[in-house]
């Protein structure tokens, strides 16, 4: 695996936007930490977040299993063409780290990386939600991201430390090469009736616990979560 590096690092605190009782749902009031701005300085990465970063919906975002969101730099040209957006700045998908040299097909659950002084571990893919659609005023954008599998991924933090733009992302350990983010996304959204592979993924000990439980429920209890609230939310 060639050396990867952060080419842009973003943080941002929640803000409230929109107009009360607007006729168009996309114009209504919402609170989000989605708007991330690039930073140039070195920042302390804690167990749950980058210093100066925050999320509005702590039930579904942030915390130890979603401490940092990463997105592949190489996905940007695809989205620029598909969405007909000539300018799509890094951080457009709400990510903290825009990373060059890694993508959903090369990153695996349980991968451990050294980034600056910190040690991080891949915990799960990002599940796109309606706030991504609201940010770009494209009602089905979250669904498009899910279908294309270009979701990005989350890190948990094993060792806190300072990180900075241009930090290299050095692989330390890869215990589960079979569980790429690409493969996990396929199981989550395409192989809904494949109980065997779902159960195998559910047993991966380094997958985020809530996702393990969800997959266990699907494999052994036949319970499949309805993605509608996540994908469409308050935009309809």
C-alpha positions as CSV (number, residue, x, y, z in Angstrom):
1,X,0.0,0.0,0.0
2,X,1.5,3.3,-1.0
3,X,1.8,6.1,1.6
4,X,-1.4,8.0,2.1
5,X,-1.7,11.5,3.6
6,X,-4.2,14.1,4.7
7,X,-4.4,16.8,2.1
8,X,-7.1,18.8,3.9
9,X,-8.3,18.9,7.5
10,X,-11.7,20.4,8.5
11,X,-13.5,21.3,11.7
12,X,-16.7,23.1,12.5
13,X,-19.2,23.6,15.3
14,X,-23.0,23.2,15.0
15,X,-25.0,26.0,13.7
16,X,-28.7,26.7,13.1
17,X,-29.8,27.7,9.6
18,X,-33.1,28.1,7.7
19,X,-36.4,29.9,8.0
20,X,-39.2,29.0,10.4
21,X,-42.2,27.4,8.7
22,X,-40.7,27.7,5.2
23,X,-42.9,26.1,2.5
24,X,-40.0,24.2,1.0
25,X,-38.7,21.6,3.5
26,X,-35.2,22.2,2.3
27,X,-35.5,25.8,3.5
28,X,-36.7,25.0,7.0
29,X,-34.8,25.4,10.2
30,X,-32.1,22.8,10.9
31,X,-29.2,22.5,13.2
32,X,-26.0,20.8,11.9
33,X,-22.3,20.4,12.4
34,X,-21.9,19.6,8.7
35,X,-20.2,22.8,7.7
36,X,-16.5,22.2,8.2
37,X,-13.9,24.7,7.4
38,X,-10.2,23.9,6.5
39,X,-7.6,24.5,9.1
40,X,-3.8,24.9,8.7
41,X,-2.7,24.5,12.2
42,X,-1.9,21.4,14.3
43,X,-4.9,20.2,16.3
44,X,-5.3,17.8,19.3
45,X,-7.3,14.7,18.5
46,X,-9.2,13.4,21.5
47,X,-10.9,10.1,22.0
48,X,-14.2,11.5,20.7
49,X,-13.3,14.4,18.3
50,X,-10.9,16.9,16.9
51,X,-10.6,19.9,19.2
52,X,-12.9,22.6,17.8
53,X,-15.1,20.2,16.0
54,X,-18.6,19.2,17.0
55,X,-21.9,17.5,16.0
56,X,-25.5,18.6,16.4
57,X,-27.1,15.1,16.6
58,X,-25.1,13.2,19.2
59,X,-27.4,10.2,19.0
60,X,-26.3,9.5,15.4
61,X,-23.0,11.3,15.1
62,X,-19.8,11.7,17.1
63,X,-18.7,9.7,20.1
64,X,-15.9,7.2,20.4
65,X,-16.9,5.0,17.5
66,X,-17.3,8.1,15.1
67,X,-14.5,10.3,16.4
68,X,-13.2,11.3,13.0
69,X,-14.8,11.1,9.6
70,X,-12.5,10.5,6.6
71,X,-13.2,10.8,2.9
72,X,-11.2,9.8,-0.1
73,X,-9.8,12.7,-2.2
74,X,-10.1,10.6,-5.3
75,X,-13.9,10.6,-5.0
76,X,-14.2,14.3,-5.6
77,X,-13.8,14.3,-9.4
78,X,-16.6,11.7,-9.7
79,X,-19.0,13.8,-7.7
80,X,-18.0,17.1,-9.5
81,X,-19.0,15.5,-12.8
82,X,-22.1,13.6,-11.5
83,X,-23.5,16.6,-9.7
84,X,-22.4,19.1,-12.2
85,X,-20.7,21.1,-9.6
86,X,-17.5,22.7,-10.9
87,X,-16.4,23.7,-7.4
88,X,-16.7,21.1,-4.7
89,X,-14.4,22.0,-1.8
90,X,-12.7,19.5,0.5
91,X,-15.0,19.0,3.4
92,X,-18.0,19.0,1.1
93,X,-19.1,15.6,2.5
94,X,-18.7,16.7,6.1
95,X,-15.4,14.9,6.6
96,X,-12.6,15.9,9.0
97,X,-9.9,14.3,7.0
98,X,-9.7,14.4,3.2
99,X,-7.2,11.7,2.4
100,X,-5.1,11.1,-0.7
101,X,-4.0,7.5,-1.4
102,X,-6.9,5.7,0.3
103,X,-10.5,4.8,-0.7
104,X,-13.3,2.5,0.2
105,X,-11.8,-0.4,-1.6
106,X,-8.4,-0.2,0.1
107,X,-9.5,0.6,3.7
108,X,-10.6,-2.2,6.0
109,X,-12.5,-2.5,9.3
110,X,-9.9,-2.7,12.1
111,X,-7.1,-1.1,10.1
112,X,-4.9,0.8,12.6
113,X,-3.1,3.9,11.4
114,X,-0.6,6.4,12.8
115,X,-1.6,9.9,11.9
116,X,0.7,12.5,13.4
117,X,1.0,11.6,17.1
118,X,-2.3,9.8,17.2
119,X,-3.2,6.2,16.6
120,X,-6.6,5.6,15.0
121,X,-8.6,2.5,13.9
122,X,-11.3,2.1,11.3
123,X,-14.6,1.3,13.0
124,X,-17.3,1.5,10.3
125,X,-18.4,3.1,7.0
126,X,-20.2,6.4,7.2
127,X,-24.0,6.0,6.7
128,X,-25.0,9.0,4.7
129,X,-28.0,11.0,6.0
130,X,-30.4,13.7,4.9
131,X,-28.2,16.5,6.2
132,X,-25.8,15.8,3.4
133,X,-28.7,16.3,0.9
134,X,-29.8,19.5,2.7
135,X,-26.2,20.9,2.6
136,X,-26.1,20.7,-1.2
137,X,-29.9,21.1,-1.8
138,X,-29.9,17.8,-3.7
139,X,-32.8,15.9,-2.2
140,X,-31.5,12.4,-3.1
141,X,-27.8,13.0,-2.6
142,X,-27.6,10.8,0.5
143,X,-29.2,8.0,-1.4
144,X,-26.8,8.5,-4.3
145,X,-23.8,8.3,-2.0
146,X,-25.2,5.1,-0.5
147,X,-25.8,3.5,-3.9
148,X,-22.4,4.4,-5.2
149,X,-20.7,3.2,-2.0
150,X,-18.5,6.3,-1.8
151,X,-19.4,6.8,1.8
152,X,-16.1,7.5,3.6
153,X,-15.3,5.9,6.9
154,X,-15.0,6.6,10.6
155,X,-12.0,6.2,13.0
156,X,-12.0,5.5,16.6
157,X,-9.0,6.9,18.5
158,X,-6.7,4.4,20.2
159,X,-4.2,7.1,21.2
160,X,-4.8,10.8,21.4
161,X,-2.3,13.1,19.9
162,X,-1.7,16.1,17.6
163,X,-2.5,15.8,13.9
164,X,-2.1,18.3,11.2
165,X,-2.8,18.8,7.5
166,X,-0.2,17.0,5.4
167,X,0.2,14.3,8.1
168,X,1.0,10.9,6.6
169,X,-1.4,8.1,7.3
170,X,0.7,5.1,8.0
171,X,-0.8,1.6,8.2
172,X,0.3,-0.2,11.4
173,X,-2.0,-3.3,11.4
174,X,-4.6,-4.9,9.2
175,X,-6.3,-7.8,11.0
176,X,-9.4,-8.1,8.7
177,X,-8.4,-7.5,5.0
178,X,-11.6,-9.3,3.9
179,X,-13.8,-6.5,5.3
180,X,-13.1,-3.5,3.1
181,X,-15.4,-0.5,3.5
182,X,-16.6,-1.3,0.0
183,X,-17.5,-4.8,1.0
184,X,-19.2,-3.7,4.2
185,X,-21.3,-1.2,2.2
186,X,-22.4,-4.0,-0.2
187,X,-23.5,-6.1,2.8
188,X,-25.3,-3.2,4.4
189,X,-27.2,-2.1,1.3
190,X,-27.2,-4.8,-1.4
191,X,-26.8,-8.3,0.3
192,X,-29.9,-7.8,2.5
193,X,-30.9,-11.4,2.2
194,X,-27.5,-13.0,2.5
195,X,-27.7,-14.3,6.1
196,X,-24.4,-16.1,6.0
197,X,-22.2,-13.1,5.0
198,X,-24.2,-10.8,7.3
199,X,-23.6,-13.1,10.2
200,X,-19.9,-13.3,9.4
201,X,-19.6,-9.5,9.3
202,X,-21.6,-9.2,12.5
203,X,-19.0,-11.3,14.3
204,X,-16.1,-9.0,13.4
205,X,-14.9,-7.8,16.8
206,X,-13.5,-4.5,15.6
207,X,-16.7,-3.4,13.8
208,X,-18.5,-0.7,15.7
209,X,-20.8,-2.4,18.4
210,X,-24.0,-0.8,17.2
211,X,-23.4,-2.0,13.7
212,X,-22.6,-5.4,14.9
213,X,-25.9,-5.5,16.8
214,X,-27.8,-4.3,13.7
215,X,-26.3,-6.9,11.5
216,X,-26.9,-9.6,14.1
217,X,-30.5,-8.7,14.3
218,X,-30.8,-8.9,10.5
219,X,-29.0,-12.3,10.3
220,X,-30.7,-14.0,13.2
221,X,-34.0,-12.2,13.8
222,X,-34.8,-11.0,10.3
223,X,-34.9,-7.4,11.3
224,X,-33.8,-4.9,8.7
225,X,-33.7,-1.3,9.7
226,X,-35.8,1.1,7.6
227,X,-33.3,3.6,6.0
228,X,-36.0,6.1,5.0
229,X,-35.8,8.4,8.1
230,X,-32.0,8.5,7.8
231,X,-31.9,9.2,4.0
232,X,-34.8,11.6,3.7
233,X,-35.3,13.0,7.2
234,X,-36.8,16.5,7.3
235,X,-36.2,17.1,3.6
236,X,-39.7,15.7,2.6
